[in-house]
Each structure stands twice: as C-alpha cells, then as structure tokens.
Amino acid sequence: FGSSGSGFCVLPLSLQTLASFVLAMAARYMILKDTVAEGAAVPEKVKLKITRDATLAKEKETAVAAAKKDHEEQRAALKNRTQQYEKEYSDYQKKLIDLRREAKLGGNFFVEPEAKLLFVVRIVGIIKLSPKPRKVLQLLRLKQLHNGVFLKVNKPILQMLKLVQPYVTYGYPSLKTVRELVYKRGHGKVTKQRIPISDNAVITKGLGEKTGIQGTEDLIHEIYTVGPHFKQAANFLWPFKLSAPRGGFKCKRHGYCEMKGGDWGNREEEINELIARMN
C-alpha cells in the first residue's frame, strides 16, 4: 500500500513480486483455483489470471518441497551432532574419573581442571548503588534483580566481578544447569527483540549464518565448552530472568565464603543448587 494524499491507494504487483512473496510465505499462502465452464467465453483478463495462478501454484509447490527437504536435512544433521556432543561429554567425564583413580592409586593428588565458564546472578537491586558498580553491572548486562548471564573466565571479567562482588553471586554451572536454563528460560535476541527459543529456527535466524549454530543443542555445546563462537552465542541469549530462590537467601550482606555465611561472591560448583531453586 502506498500513501496518496489523505487516503491509501493499492499499488499493482508484478508477477515476479508475487512469486517472491509466495516463496517467502511458502505453504501459508493460499492460491485459489478458478474454474471456467466448458464452452464459455473467457475474458482476456480472466485468462491472464488463470495463467498467473497456475504459475504461482507451481512455484509454491516447488518452494514447499524444497523447504521440507531442507528442514529434514537440518533435523538429521542436528540429531547426528547431538549424539556426537553426548559422546564428547561422556568421554570427558570418563577421562576425569580415570585420572582421579590413577592419582589415588599412585598416592598423588589430582588437580581438577580450571573452569572456563561462569554463570553470574545479580542479587541486589538499584537502591543505594554507587555509579561505578552500576556501570559495571550494566556492562555485564545485569540490569535487573535476579538477572543471570553466562561469562567466559578470563582476567578482564574477573576484574569486573571484583568491582561488583557484593551485588552478585557466581559460580561454575554444570551441563545439566546450562541445559535446563536454555530450555526453560532461554530467550534469543532477534532484530533487537526478546524472542523465546521455542524452535530451532529462532537460533538459526540469529546465529546460523555467522557461526553455523543451527539448533538448541549446538547453542548449549557452544556455551558449555566455551567454543570459538562463545561471544556471539552468549550475546544472542537474552539475560535470564530468574525467580526469587525457593527458601530465600541466607544473608545478602555477607559473602558466601565468610565465617558467618552469606550469599554474595564465588560459590564455585554450589551455584548449581542456587540456580535449581531459582529456575
């Protein structure tokens, strides 16, 4: 539709424009079939309309078949990749168990591998918050109470967490925690909008072209293993909006590692228990 003065006028659509529209809409676009009585005189415009509809119906059939085939291929490829990921996770756990047993038999200590992934939760609101921590929380995308984000463990991130330590709690999430967060509360950033991840197409649209991440299991693998496209995957995920923990917090004024016991600070693996109560 184009504006014409105070009203609207209908702009004529070319055959090519209609065909591209059908390709985009695929099966959702209905093409009516006109029937003409045998022996009846058919006006020239009706003949053109019948020819156009036949062309569009053929284009639609081709587009639907191609989309269906592409969808089936993507599903099969994602299924294979998911099986590979599961094997990778189980092999890694078996390797850790073997190394622990070997160290125990040799009378040695096994040093656990350093964590690569952090999950940070904001536990304090905006009241009496000084400008510097407020800005750091904004940079970490923790703008609301009980917001949570995935971060990579590196020196700049740890320095930023030191500045806001009394306002956040963080730790090292397990695969189960990552998976439950993405499946239950995962929302993607598509064209600057918060879209729930209810379909793999949402992830493909946001990350497919740039990173090759096509489905939910691809996204979980990239986040949990802190892969080469972790930055794009973490930025694609909208900050998680968690609930208040069942049973409440212990004492927000004190740190988790203090003698008295509290909530803020590094919980390491104990973050999984907190997320389970907040998810």
Secondary structure, DSSP 8 states (H G I E B T S, - for coil): -EEETTEEE-----HHHHHHHHHHHGGGS--------TT----HHHHHHHHHHHHHHHHHHHHHHHHHHHHHHHHHHHHHHHHHHHHHHHHHHHHHHHHHHHHHHTT---------EEEEEE---STT--HHHHHHHHHTT--STTEEEEEE-SHHHHHHHHHTGGGEEEE---HHHHHHHHHHH-EEEETTEEEE--SHHHHIIIIIHHH---SHHHHHHHHHTT-TTHHHHHHHB--EE----TT--S-TTSBTTSSS--SBEEEETTHHHHHHHH-
